[in-house]
Amino acid sequence: MLQYFATGKNGLLTTPDHQQDTSYWINVERPTIDEIDQLVDQFDLPRDYLTAVLDDAEVSRTEQLSATDDDQPVLIVMQYPKLTTSDLGYLEFQVYPFALILVDQVVLTVSNYSASFIQDFVMDPESSKLSLDNHEDFVLAIMWYIEHSFVTALNLINKRTTTLESHLNQATHNAELFRIMSYQKSLIRFKAALQQNGPTLDAIESSVGYFTAAHHQSLTADIKIETQQARDMTDTTNQILQQYSQLVGSVISNNLNDVMKFLTSLTMVLTIPTIIGGIYGMNVKLPGASLVHAFTWIMAGTIVLCIISIEYLRNHDYF
C-alpha cells in the first residue's frame, strides 16, 4: 500500500498521487512486487532498499550516509515495536525493521507491517507541520517517534503488570506466568533492537554529508536521550518482571495449598456423617435404634460433632 503526503498550510495532507513539482512523503506498508517495481523504476533505487523490510530479522544499518554525492539515495533501517498475539494467545511485542529512504524531493518510509507511531506522527500538530522541503528534519522527527514507540510499549507493559498485581491474591492458574513470559520475551527483543539502533544513530550523528546543520545535533541528541530512556526502562522493567515472576509462582503455589487445605478439612468434616450413617445403616441391633426419635437424635449428634470439628479446624487455621 502506498500513501502519499504533502505539506499543506495546516500540516501534512494526503494526496491521491505524487506531485512532481513539490516535495512529498510516501509511506509504504507491506509493498507488493508491483509496487516495489514501480518505486525502483521511478526513483532509481537499489531493490534491496525496499525488500530489506520484508525480512523480519533485518538488522539496523545505514547505506550511502557518508557519500558526498547528493544524487545517491540514502537508506536508514531501524527497529520498531509492534503489539502482536503469541501462539498461546497472549499479548506480546515483536520487533520489525523500518526503512527510511531519502531521494531527491521525496522521503520514503517502508515497513512490512503497519506502524502505530506513523499515525501518532501524522496526528501530532507539531510534527505534521514540518516542511518536507527539509528531508533531514523530517526524517529525524520520524526517528524520534520510532524510539518513543519503545517507551510507549514499555508503559503499556508496566500498566498491564500493575493490573496483574491487583488479581494476584486470587491466582491459581499458570495464565499469569505465561503473560509475564510474553512480556519478558518482549523486553529481550526491545533490548536487542535498541542496541541495534544505537550504532545507526551514531552514524547519523557523525555523518559529514547529511544531518550536518547546527540544529541537527540537538535533534539527534533528543533521539539518543529517548533511546537511553527506553534502555533504562527496559532494564528496570525486566528486573521487576523477573522478581514478579518468582512471586507469582510462589503465590500460585500458596493459593493452591490453601485450596487443598480447605478441601481436606471439608472432607474430614463430611467423613463424620458418612461414618455414622454407615454404622447405623448396618442390619444389626444398634444402641438407640428402638427409640421413637432415634433418627432425630442421631442427626442432632452428627451435627454437633461436625460443628465441634469445624471449630477445632478453624482454631488451628485449617478452615
Secondary structure, DSSP 8 states (H G I E B T S, - for coil): -EEEEEEETTEEEEESS--TTS-EEEEEES--HHHHHHHHHHHT--HHHHHGGGSTT---EEESTT-S-TTS-EEEEEEEEEEEE-TTS-EEEEEEEEEEEEETTEEEEEESS--HHHHHHHH-TTGGGS-TTSHHHHHHHHHHHHHHHHHHHHHHHHHHHHHHHHTGGG--SSHHHHHHHHHHHHHHHHHHHHHHHHHHHHHHHT-SSSS-SHHHHHHHHHHHHHHHHHHHHHHHHHHHHHHHHHHHHHHHHHHHHHHHHHHHHHHHHHHHHHHHHHHHTSSS--TTTTSTTHHHHHHHHHHHHHHHHHHHHHHTT--
